[in-house]
Amino acid sequence: MGMIDRALKVTVASGKGGTGKTFFSTNFALALSEKYRVVLADLDVEEPNDSIFFDNKCVVTIPQYKSVPRVIEESCINCGLCSRVCNFGAIISIPNKIVVFDNLCHSCYACSELCPSSAIKMEDYYIGDINKNRVSETLLLVEGRIDTKEEQSVPMIEGVKNFVNLIKREDNYDLVIFDSPPGTSCPMISAIKDSDYIIFITEPTEFGLNDLRLAIETAILLKKSFGVVINRYEKSDNCVERYCNETGVDIIAKVPYDKEIAYNYSNGNLCNSYFKEDMLQNIINRVNRNDKA
């Protein structure tokens, strides 16, 4: 395969769950690691599962925190300004008391910065862990695992992405593959917004097509380059393939509907032998070409 000019970031995403995003991410990363130094970052932090497909060893675990407000009661004048400036309902003013909902806080600092009596300070609040796992000399797996009580996954996703940037000097990787959460809401947008290229995994069904359209609309709004992989591909009446051809969406690969793949994957086995070098090179060429544009 050809050279990669710099450390590129590719996000594997989907408009819905169950299309084969994790299947593609894990096998894609393993196949590329035969030629490149690769980091696979699992951003599906509410239920990360890339690690179950590898015989990997955890090298380091790093706790992650966000900042939340704490009220100094003796300084508080109960003016209610903090409640009024919070757009997320994370802090409310009731008679003689300020109530903080840590899970709703977005760490925007509006309450602490605008408090007229300096009665609010921001403190660290534990949200989960980042694990760095060594799969091989050329493949690292980084995963975010959010604490079960947490409602917001975006701070953890951003934490994983920042960690991947920090380890660049130490691990000298060529390529990062982000395994995105499904859907088109804030977690998915956080996963794709800094990527050089997005690979959308879809299935050849009407449900798959509906959610693929939403995901593509999101990528276009963010001005991101992308291509589509059709998983469980069948030639007969393929509505997704027809849509891509009619709209000019790039189909970069087709993974066949194959009983052997399904059997191996359901048993936790990787199927990277299906990821031929010409398909991998096709994807790398697209990413490189977009990077130079």
C-alpha positions, 0 to 999 in steps of 0.5 A: 500500500502507498505512503501516508503523508501525515497522521490521518484521522478516519471516523467509521460512523453510521446513522443507526446501530446494528449496521456493522460499524464495529465489525468494520472498524476492528477488521479495518484497523487490524488489516491496516496495521500490517502495513501502518502503525494504527490507533483504533479509538473506540468512541462508543463510550457508553458501550465500548466493545472493540476490545472483545475482538482482540487479545490485548493488554491494558497498558494504562488507565486514566480517570477522566473528569469534567468541571461542575459548580460547587456553591459556597453557601456563606457567600451566596446571596441567592440572586438566582443569576446562576440559574438564569444563565444556565441553558441546561437546567443544571443549576437552579435557585430555590428559596434559601438554596442553590441546587446543582445537577452534576449530570446535566452540567456542560462545564460552560463556567457561565454560573461561576464566571457571572456570579456577582458574589463569587460564591461558585467554584468549579470542581473536578467530577469523575465521569469515567476512564480511558484505557490504552491497550496494546494489541501488537507493535503496530496496533493500539486500542484506546477506549473511553468507558463512561461511568454508568451514572453519567448521561452525557457522553460528549465530554468522554468522547472529547477526552479520548480524542485529546488523549489520542493527540497526546500520545502521538509523539510517544507512539508515532502512529500513521493513522487513527480510526475512530469508531463512532457512536451510532446516530446523528446526535451530539456524540456522533458529531463530536466523533466526526468533527475533527476527522479527515474522512468519514466512512459510513457503514450502512445496510441495504435496507430501507431502514439503513437508507433512511438513516444513511441519508440523515448521516450524510446530511450531517457530514455535508453540514460539517463540510466533511468528505465521506464514502459509503461501505455497504455491509451485508451486500446483496445484488438484488434490489439494493436501495442503498446502492441505487441511492448512492449511484443516483446522488453521486455518493462514493461507494468505497467497498461492499462487504458481502452477505456471507454466512461464514462472516456472520458465524465468525463475528458472532463468535468474537472472531475477526474476519480481516482476510475479507479486507483485500489490499486493493480495497484498503488502498482504495480507501487510503487513496481517497483519504490522502487525496482529500487531505491534499485538496 
